[in-house]
Amino acid sequence: MSNTSRYSLVAIPLLLLVTAPVFAQVPTGPAPAIDKTNVVRARQQAESRREYQLRNFGTQPNAPLDKRQREALLKQTAEDFDRILMRHNEIARVLAATNPIDYHFVSDATAEIQKRATRLQSTLALHQLPTETPVVEKSDEIDESQIKDVLVRMCKQIRSFVTNPVIENPNTVDAQQLTNARRDLESVVQISAHLKKEAARLEKHHK
């Protein structure tokens, strides 16, 4: 297993890879130890949920998928979760360190989070509904003293999304939790887009 795999928050049951996510905590002090999940065992335990989840999530839940389509959807969605959560852990370690913020890293990491979170909205049919109060995150210009706070907020929204009961357990049926999942994912999309833009601006300013 690579170092990246060991230290990443690899996936959640919705993506059928592990039974519970393993987070690098968003720090308020020194970086804590990161748990190491038995990924092989978790994958075996989650295998039986594949068909259920692919039937119940997606842009067209009732559309039949052949085996190749199912496998492609599973692989892409698992990769999207995996990369978002690995980026979460990378950002958590940056926040725990005493080094100055690397704006190029922040811009790159948040660009990937935005891309993959946006795709998950479509893949899992988790766009906000017209009847729901729209999520509107702040998009004001931020300075060097504020960027860490915004990064912490994004990480908290990622955590809130992946630990939502309807995401952790596909057998959970709760309308409010599903609404919360849609709101959290939309927040992640908006905050990551904002951070990508502001980090690129701050990087340019420091050159």
Secondary structure, 3 states (H helix, E strand, C coil): CCHHHHHCCCCCHHHCCCCCCCCCCCCCCCCCCCCCCCHHHHHHHHHHHHHHHHHHCCCCCCCCCCHHHHHHHHHHHHHHHHHHHHHHHHHHHHHHCCCCCCHHHHHHHHHHHHHHHHHHHHHCCCCCCCCCCCCCCCCCCCCCCCHHHHHHHHHHHHHHHHCCHHHHCCCCCCHHHHHHHHHHHHHHHHHHHHHHHHHHHHHHHHC
